[in-house]
Every structure is written in C-alpha cells, then in structure tokens.
Amino acid sequence: MTTEDDKPATPTTSAADAAAPGAPAGGSGTTLSDAVALLPVGEESRTGYERNSFRHWIDEDGDGCDTRREVLLAEAVTKPEQGPRCTLTGGSWVSYYDEVEVADAKKLDIDHMVPLAEAWDSGASEWTAERREQYANDLGSERSLVAVTAKTNRSKSDKDPAQWLPPAASAQCTYASDWVATKLRWKLTIDTQEKTALEKLAGECEDTVVEYELAP
C-alpha cells in the first residue's frame, strides 16, 4: 500500500534500496542495527516539560498553510481541494500505523514521530525555544511528522518503542527506522529500555536501511 509521497506501510526489504521508506534523503545509509548503535544512551527526565514549550503549528513559509495542513497536503493519496486560508475539502489518506484509509482530514492527527515529551526527555529540554519550534514543525524530513488516525496517535501518546508499536505488523520495521532516523537527525538520546526494544526490532528487520540528515 503506497501513497503518492512514497510513504508505504511496508518497510524496506532490501539493502539495495537507498533508504527505509520515509527516511530522509541524504546522510549515510546504514542498517537499522548499526543506526541504533549510533544513538547515545542517556537518562531521561521530564522535569519542567510543558507541551507549549514546543510552539506549533506555524506557517513557516507564509503561504497560508500551517504545518498540519502542509503535512496533510504532502501525504494525501487523493489531493484535497484547497480553499481560502488553506481550508481543505475532500481528499483521502492512508494511516500507515494501522493501514486505515481515511477520507476526512478531521479524523487524522499529525503525529510527531518522536513525541514532544519524549524529545524533551531525550535532550530537547536543553534547547532554545526557537530550536524546539523548529523540531515541532519539522518539514525538512518526510517522517518527522506523519498523518495517522487519531485513534492510533492517541494510543501512542508520548510512548517510545519499548512501550508502543504500530498495530499493523507490516508497519513496525518502517516505524523503527523512522524513529531512529528522527533521533539521529536531532541528536537525541535513548534510554536503556528503548535501546533494548530497538535492538530487538533491528534483529527482526535485518534488511531495513536508515538514512538521515542532521537538522540544520
């Protein structure tokens, strides 16, 4: 099942492919196992976290469409009609977490691949407000933000892969590669339980390749 912007629910199955589905272009392609090994292990702390520490959704390019709508437009299988103030009508999407087709944008959430609270725990607490805003609205990587069913997004909440994985088994290697690529992109740490879960996934996703670019 493949959407127009090449965000399939099925993960990469061959190292010959340039990157795991949805991984950012550029960077150095590496196996999921080796990519996990690149992530530094650190202790997490949620002290001081508030969701409004990450300003979103913004209209970075001033075209009238905020980040949420930019993601919806980019990921649509059938493009919606775009009206005044970027009002979207019609269109269809596929939520790769659960392989559900959605024809109403209001039923979709825009998920931060690495949730805001998890990012805070993993290093973003030390960032400036401007850097956190950049993270929360990262359109520079196709998988930093994904349109998924509200049900799966709220089930995931702020959990890491040790606590939650997509219900569609075919999505799990893709999800692991997307998670690792995002953490590498933003130089975030992982905790020991997270590392164990990712190493287990890497063993089950031997042919998945991760590529990433460091965030500017």
Backbone torsions as a table, in degrees:
resi	resn	phi	psi	omega
1	MET	NA	116.0	-172.1
2	THR	-129.9	132.0	177.8
3	THR	-92.1	172.1	-174.6
4	GLU	-62.6	-29.2	-176.2
5	ASP	-97.4	24.3	173.6
6	ASP	61.4	49.1	177.3
7	LYS	-119.5	68.6	-176.8
8	PRO	-75.2	157.9	176.5
9	ALA	-77.2	-18.3	-177.3
10	THR	-91.8	129.1	-176.7
11	PRO	-73.3	168.7	174.2
12	THR	-57.9	139.4	-179.7
13	THR	-120.9	3.2	179.4
14	SER	-143.1	134.8	178.1
15	ALA	-65.8	-14.4	177.9
16	ALA	-70.8	-23.2	176.3
17	ASP	-69.1	144.8	-173.2
18	ALA	-64.3	-32.8	-177.5
19	ALA	-160.9	161.3	171.9
20	ALA	-61.3	147.5	-178.5
21	PRO	-51.9	128.3	176.8
22	GLY	85.8	-9.8	178.5
23	ALA	-65.5	144.6	-178.3
24	PRO	-59.8	146.1	176.3
25	ALA	-70.1	151.3	178.5
26	GLY	90.0	-173.7	-176.5
27	GLY	74.3	-170.1	-178.5
28	SER	-107.3	118.7	177.7
29	GLY	-65.8	136.5	179.2
30	THR	-151.1	160.4	178.3
31	THR	-66.4	157.7	178.0
32	LEU	-58.8	-40.8	179.7
33	SER	-59.3	-47.3	-179.8
34	ASP	-68.1	-34.1	179.2
35	ALA	-66.4	-40.8	177.2
36	VAL	-59.8	-40.3	-179.2
37	ALA	-64.7	-20.7	178.9
38	LEU	-77.8	-17.0	-176.4
39	LEU	-80.9	125.7	178.9
40	PRO	-72.0	142.4	178.1
41	VAL	-90.9	134.1	178.8
42	GLY	-148.4	163.5	176.5
43	GLU	-83.1	139.3	-177.9
44	GLU	-97.5	147.3	176.4
45	SER	-143.4	130.7	179.2
46	ARG	-99.0	9.3	-179.3
47	THR	-55.9	126.1	176.3
48	GLY	85.8	-0.9	-176.7
49	TYR	-69.9	133.7	168.3
50	GLU	-139.0	138.5	-177.1
51	ARG	-59.0	-34.1	-179.0
52	ASN	-75.2	3.7	171.2
53	SER	-71.1	-16.2	178.4
54	PHE	-115.1	99.6	-177.1
55	ARG	-71.9	126.7	177.5
56	HIS	-161.0	162.6	-12.0
57	TRP	-88.9	137.6	-177.4
58	ILE	-112.3	162.8	174.5
59	ASP	-105.3	82.8	-170.6
60	GLU	-64.0	-39.1	-176.2
61	ASP	-95.7	2.4	174.4
62	GLY	69.5	23.3	-178.5
63	ASP	-92.8	5.4	179.5
64	GLY	94.7	-10.7	-179.4
65	CYS	-106.6	120.8	177.8
66	ASP	-77.8	178.1	-174.0
67	THR	-58.5	-42.4	179.1
68	ARG	-56.0	-48.9	-177.7
69	ARG	-69.6	-33.3	176.5
70	GLU	-60.7	-41.5	178.7
71	VAL	-67.1	-42.8	178.7
72	LEU	-60.7	-41.5	178.7
73	LEU	-66.4	-40.6	-177.2
74	ALA	-69.5	-33.2	-172.4
75	GLU	-99.1	-1.2	-176.9
76	ALA	-64.3	133.6	171.5
77	VAL	-74.7	-46.7	171.2
78	THR	-113.0	119.9	-173.9
79	LYS	-64.7	134.1	175.0
80	PRO	-77.1	160.3	172.3
81	GLU	-77.4	138.3	-176.0
82	GLN	-109.3	117.5	-178.6
83	GLY	-105.0	-165.6	178.8
84	PRO	-56.8	144.2	-179.3
85	ARG	56.5	29.9	177.4
86	CYS	60.4	34.6	173.0
87	THR	-69.3	127.9	-177.0
88	LEU	-105.6	131.1	179.9
89	THR	-127.0	135.2	-179.6
90	GLY	73.9	-158.0	-178.4
91	GLY	91.3	167.4	175.8
92	SER	-149.1	155.0	-175.7
93	TRP	-141.7	161.8	171.2
94	VAL	-122.2	122.4	176.5
95	SER	-83.6	110.1	-171.9
96	TYR	-73.4	-18.2	178.1
97	TYR	-62.2	-37.6	-175.3
98	ASP	-129.5	6.5	177.4
99	GLU	58.3	36.3	179.8
100	VAL	-100.3	132.8	175.1
101	GLU	-86.1	134.6	-175.4
102	VAL	-126.7	131.5	-179.1
103	ALA	-114.1	11.0	179.2
104	ASP	-135.3	111.8	-176.3
105	ALA	-59.0	-25.8	-179.7
106	LYS	-66.7	-17.5	179.4
107	LYS	-90.9	4.3	179.5
108	LEU	-108.6	140.5	167.9
109	ASP	-104.7	152.2	170.2
110	ILE	-96.8	111.9	-175.5
111	ASP	-92.4	132.2	167.6
112	HIS	-76.8	118.3	-176.2
113	MET	-49.0	-52.6	168.8
114	VAL	-99.2	110.7	-172.9
115	PRO	-55.7	155.9	-177.4
116	LEU	-57.6	-43.6	-179.8
117	ALA	-64.7	-39.7	177.9
118	GLU	-65.7	-39.3	177.0
119	ALA	-62.7	-42.7	177.7
120	TRP	-57.8	-48.2	-179.3
121	ASP	-59.7	-31.0	-167.7
122	SER	-100.1	9.2	176.2
123	GLY	141.0	-22.5	-175.7
124	ALA	-69.6	-15.5	176.7
125	SER	-62.7	-21.9	-179.6
126	GLU	-91.2	-4.7	-176.9
127	TRP	-80.8	164.7	171.0
128	THR	-76.2	163.4	176.7
129	ALA	-60.1	-37.0	179.2
130	GLU	-63.9	-42.0	179.0
131	ARG	-65.0	-39.3	178.7
132	ARG	-66.2	-36.6	176.2
133	GLU	-63.5	-41.5	177.8
134	GLN	-60.6	-42.5	179.4
135	TYR	-63.0	-45.9	-174.9
136	ALA	-67.6	-17.3	-177.9
137	ASN	-125.2	34.8	-172.2
138	ASP	-73.8	99.3	175.9
139	LEU	-97.9	4.1	-178.3
140	GLY	-81.4	-11.4	176.7
141	SER	-129.7	130.6	-174.3
142	GLU	-61.2	-25.7	-175.3
143	ARG	-108.5	6.6	174.5
144	SER	-65.3	-34.2	-180.0
145	LEU	-130.6	132.6	179.6
146	VAL	-136.6	142.8	177.2
147	ALA	-86.3	119.0	-177.6
148	VAL	-138.4	164.8	178.9
149	THR	-60.0	142.5	178.9
150	ALA	-56.5	-35.7	-178.9
151	LYS	-59.8	-47.3	-178.0
152	THR	-72.6	-36.2	179.3
153	ASN	-63.2	-40.6	-178.0
154	ARG	-77.1	-25.4	172.2
155	SER	-68.2	-40.8	177.9
156	LYS	-67.1	-45.3	-178.8
157	SER	53.4	-124.0	-179.4
158	ASP	-108.8	25.6	-175.6
159	LYS	-79.7	150.9	173.7
160	ASP	-98.4	177.1	-175.2
161	PRO	-64.1	-13.1	173.8
162	ALA	-74.3	-19.2	-174.9
163	GLN	-114.5	-19.2	-176.1
164	TRP	-156.6	139.2	171.9
165	LEU	-135.5	156.1	178.8
166	PRO	-56.8	141.9	179.8
167	PRO	-64.8	-26.1	177.0
168	ALA	-79.8	115.3	-178.2
169	ALA	-57.7	-34.0	-178.5
170	SER	-68.6	-13.3	-178.0
171	ALA	-92.9	-9.0	-166.0
172	GLN	-73.8	-35.5	176.2
173	CYS	-68.5	-41.0	175.8
174	THR	-59.6	-45.7	-178.8
175	TYR	-61.4	-43.9	179.6
176	ALA	-61.5	-43.2	-179.9
177	SER	-66.8	-39.0	179.0
178	ASP	-64.6	-41.8	-179.7
179	TRP	-63.0	-48.3	-178.5
180	VAL	-65.5	-42.7	179.0
181	ALA	-60.4	-39.3	-179.6
182	THR	-67.8	-42.4	179.2
183	LYS	-65.8	-38.7	176.8
184	LEU	-67.1	-41.8	-179.1
185	ARG	-56.5	-40.2	-174.9
186	TRP	-104.6	10.1	176.9
187	LYS	54.6	48.7	178.4
188	LEU	-97.7	154.8	-179.8
189	THR	-91.4	172.2	171.4
190	ILE	-127.2	154.9	174.7
191	ASP	-94.4	175.2	-172.1
192	THR	-66.6	-39.1	179.0
193	GLN	-66.7	-39.9	177.8
194	GLU	-62.6	-43.9	179.5
195	LYS	-60.9	-44.4	179.4
196	THR	-60.5	-44.5	-179.8
197	ALA	-64.6	-41.2	-179.5
198	LEU	-69.0	-36.9	177.1
199	GLU	-64.8	-37.9	176.8
200	LYS	-64.2	-44.8	177.7
201	LEU	-62.5	-40.4	179.6
202	ALA	-61.0	-36.0	177.6
203	GLY	-67.1	-27.4	179.7
204	GLU	-91.2	-10.4	-175.7
205	CYS	-125.9	53.2	-169.7
206	GLU	-60.6	-30.0	-176.0
207	ASP	-94.8	0.1	-179.9
208	THR	-74.4	132.3	-178.4
209	VAL	-113.2	138.2	-179.8
210	VAL	-112.4	132.7	169.7
211	GLU	-127.6	148.6	179.9
212	TYR	-154.9	160.0	170.9
213	GLU	-122.5	138.6	175.9
214	LEU	-63.2	140.3	178.0
215	ALA	-65.3	141.2	-178.9
216	PRO	-67.1	NA	NA
